Structure formats: C-alpha cells, structure tokens
Amino acid sequence: MMKVENLTIGIQLFMKDKDAKSSEKIFNHAVKDLDEMKNNPRGSYGIVLNDNLIHRETSEGFKENSLERDYPNQVVKE
C-alpha cells in the first residue's frame, strides 16, 4: 500500500481583487476548511495563497508575500 506522504497534492490559491495582498485570515480559513473536509482523496496537501498576480508563462504566483503550508507541515488525509 502506498504511503500517504508519497502522494503530494499542491493547491495554489489567488486573491480575487487586483491589488489585494495575501490575507492571513483567508489563508487560515482555507487551511481549516481543507483540514476538516472528509471526502478528500488520501495524500499530503500543500496549500499556498498568493496575491492576485499570476505569471502568464508558468501559471504560478509564488513570491515573498505568499502564505504557505507545505512540507513538513502539510495537511495529511489518511
């Protein structure tokens, strides 16, 4: 049987408003919701909340003001 730690699922979220910065309140709410969900597939979930800027070529937005919960503190679903 595959170990949960060997399946990593990355979630990138972005703020809706153009000039919005990453919100710690929204980030904590998203992490709490993910942690409490019961029907998620098994795995380790890393979650990132970025501001509104999305890099066109990579579809990423990670930078210094991004908030993240990732290895070694992912949300683990057994």
GROMACS elastic network, one bead per residue, 0.5 to 0.9 nm:
[ bonds ]
;  ai    aj funct       b0    kb
    2     5     6  0.85150   500
    2     6     6  0.70405   500
    2     7     6  0.81930   500
    3     6     6  0.54822   500
    3     7     6  0.74105   500
    3    43     6  0.81861   500
    4     7     6  0.56786   500
    4     8     6  0.80191   500
    4    42     6  0.61830   500
    4    44     6  0.62481   500
    4    76     6  0.73614   500
    4    77     6  0.73291   500
    4    78     6  0.64459   500
    5     8     6  0.68006   500
    5    43     6  0.63729   500
    5    44     6  0.57164   500
    5    76     6  0.77633   500
    6    43     6  0.74192   500
    6    44     6  0.77264   500
    7    42     6  0.78230   500
    7    43     6  0.50007   500
    7    44     6  0.60858   500
    7    45     6  0.85613   500
    8    43     6  0.58047   500
    8    45     6  0.58516   500
    8    46     6  0.72212   500
    8    74     6  0.88693   500
    9    43     6  0.67476   500
    9    44     6  0.60699   500
    9    46     6  0.62380   500
    9    47     6  0.85261   500
   10    44     6  0.84688   500
   10    45     6  0.58656   500
   10    47     6  0.60347   500
   10    48     6  0.80273   500
   10    70     6  0.85902   500
   11    45     6  0.72219   500
   11    46     6  0.61038   500
   11    48     6  0.62488   500
   11    49     6  0.85724   500
   12    46     6  0.84997   500
   12    47     6  0.60039   500
   12    49     6  0.61026   500
   12    50     6  0.73575   500
   12    60     6  0.78508   500
   12    61     6  0.83124   500
   12    62     6  0.86695   500
   13    27     6  0.88976   500
   13    47     6  0.76510   500
   13    48     6  0.60070   500
   13    50     6  0.60886   500
   13    51     6  0.85075   500
   13    61     6  0.89548   500
   14    22     6  0.78665   500
   14    48     6  0.83923   500
   14    49     6  0.57017   500
   14    51     6  0.55567   500
   14    52     6  0.54266   500
   14    53     6  0.77966   500
   14    54     6  0.80170   500
   14    61     6  0.78129   500
   15    18     6  0.76440   500
   15    19     6  0.87161   500
   15    20     6  0.62375   500
   15    21     6  0.71761   500
   15    22     6  0.65647   500
   15    23     6  0.80479   500
   15    49     6  0.74229   500
   15    50     6  0.64346   500
   15    51     6  0.50620   500
   15    53     6  0.84712   500
   16    19     6  0.88503   500
   16    20     6  0.73862   500
   16    51     6  0.82010   500
   16    52     6  0.62405   500
   17    20     6  0.52826   500
   17    21     6  0.87198   500
   17    51     6  0.84995   500
   17    52     6  0.64411   500
   18    21     6  0.88091   500
   18    51     6  0.81377   500
   18    52     6  0.54128   500
   18    53     6  0.75151   500
   19    51     6  0.77928   500
   19    52     6  0.67836   500
   19    53     6  0.86690   500
   20    23     6  0.80651   500
   20    51     6  0.59863   500
   20    52     6  0.63743   500
   21    50     6  0.75722   500
   21    52     6  0.72817   500
   21    65     6  0.73447   500
   21    66     6  0.84285   500
   22    25     6  0.89907   500
   22    26     6  0.80819   500
   22    27     6  0.77560   500
   22    49     6  0.61592   500
   22    50     6  0.54242   500
   22    52     6  0.81181   500
   22    65     6  0.64410   500
   22    66     6  0.60029   500
   22    67     6  0.67567   500
   23    26     6  0.53028   500
   23    27     6  0.60928   500
   23    28     6  0.86011   500
   23    49     6  0.78257   500
   23    50     6  0.86136   500
   23    51     6  0.81649   500
   23    66     6  0.89188   500
   23    67     6  0.80929   500
   24    28     6  0.59958   500
   24    29     6  0.84636   500
   24    49     6  0.86707   500
   24    67     6  0.72891   500
   25    28     6  0.52981   500
   25    29     6  0.62293   500
   25    30     6  0.87154   500
   26    29     6  0.50626   500
   26    30     6  0.61549   500
   26    31     6  0.86744   500
   26    49     6  0.84193   500
   27    30     6  0.51395   500
   27    31     6  0.62350   500
   27    32     6  0.85826   500
   27    47     6  0.87045   500
   27    48     6  0.79279   500
   27    49     6  0.61485   500
   27    67     6  0.70762   500
   27    68     6  0.81790   500
   28    31     6  0.51535   500
   28    32     6  0.60749   500
   28    33     6  0.85538   500
   29    32     6  0.50942   500
   29    33     6  0.60994   500
   29    34     6  0.85916   500
   30    33     6  0.51090   500
   30    34     6  0.61444   500
   30    35     6  0.85431   500
   30    47     6  0.85382   500
   30    49     6  0.89329   500
   31    34     6  0.51124   500
   31    35     6  0.60560   500
   31    36     6  0.86167   500
   31    47     6  0.73117   500
   31    69     6  0.80592   500
   31    75     6  0.78154   500
   32    35     6  0.50579   500
   32    36     6  0.61733   500
   32    37     6  0.86901   500
   33    36     6  0.51945   500
   33    37     6  0.61784   500
   34    37     6  0.53312   500
   34    38     6  0.87394   500
   34    40     6  0.84405   500
   34    45     6  0.85863   500
   34    75     6  0.75192   500
   35    38     6  0.83227   500
   35    75     6  0.61242   500
   35    76     6  0.78682   500
   35    77     6  0.80129   500
   37    40     6  0.64897   500
   38    41     6  0.89450   500
   38    77     6  0.85747   500
   40    43     6  0.84411   500
   40    77     6  0.71024   500
   41    77     6  0.70977   500
   41    78     6  0.81998   500
   42    76     6  0.76412   500
   42    78     6  0.51502   500
   43    75     6  0.83764   500
   43    76     6  0.59340   500
   43    77     6  0.53476   500
   43    78     6  0.67166   500
   44    70     6  0.87914   500
   44    71     6  0.87385   500
   44    74     6  0.58123   500
   44    75     6  0.57206   500
   44    77     6  0.63040   500
   44    78     6  0.86299   500
   45    69     6  0.85392   500
   45    70     6  0.73626   500
   45    71     6  0.89423   500
   45    74     6  0.53708   500
   45    76     6  0.61324   500
   45    77     6  0.78219   500
   46    68     6  0.74688   500
   46    69     6  0.56990   500
   46    71     6  0.70891   500
   46    73     6  0.81647   500
   46    74     6  0.51216   500
   46    75     6  0.65938   500
   46    76     6  0.89421   500
   47    67     6  0.83377   500
   47    68     6  0.56736   500
   47    69     6  0.53915   500
   47    70     6  0.63951   500
   47    74     6  0.77042   500
   47    75     6  0.82826   500
   48    62     6  0.78633   500
   48    66     6  0.67428   500
   48    67     6  0.55872   500
   48    69     6  0.65203   500
   48    70     6  0.79974   500
   49    61     6  0.88303   500
   49    62     6  0.82071   500
   49    65     6  0.89671   500
   49    66     6  0.56328   500
   49    67     6  0.51505   500
   49    68     6  0.63611   500
   50    53     6  0.75903   500
   50    54     6  0.85165   500
   50    60     6  0.87772   500
   50    61     6  0.58984   500
   50    62     6  0.60266   500
   50    63     6  0.75330   500
   50    65     6  0.71392   500
   50    67     6  0.66274   500
   50    68     6  0.86817   500
   51    54     6  0.83009   500
   51    61     6  0.73380   500
   51    62     6  0.84147   500
   51    63     6  0.87775   500
   51    65     6  0.73738   500
   51    66     6  0.67118   500
   52    61     6  0.77688   500
   53    60     6  0.84841   500
   53    61     6  0.58659   500
   53    62     6  0.89015   500
   54    57     6  0.89016   500
   54    58     6  0.82377   500
   54    59     6  0.58216   500
   54    60     6  0.55482   500
   54    62     6  0.84529   500
   55    58     6  0.57078   500
   55    59     6  0.52199   500
   55    60     6  0.53643   500
   55    61     6  0.57575   500
   55    62     6  0.89205   500
   56    59     6  0.54767   500
   56    60     6  0.77639   500
   57    60     6  0.82193   500
   58    61     6  0.84451   500
   61    66     6  0.80251   500
   62    65     6  0.79166   500
   62    66     6  0.57606   500
   62    67     6  0.86419   500
   63    66     6  0.54803   500
   63    67     6  0.89233   500
   64    67     6  0.83465   500
   69    72     6  0.84813   500
   69    73     6  0.62296   500
   69    74     6  0.58337   500
   69    75     6  0.78724   500
   70    73     6  0.53504   500
   70    75     6  0.78946   500
   71    74     6  0.54294   500
   73    76     6  0.85493   500
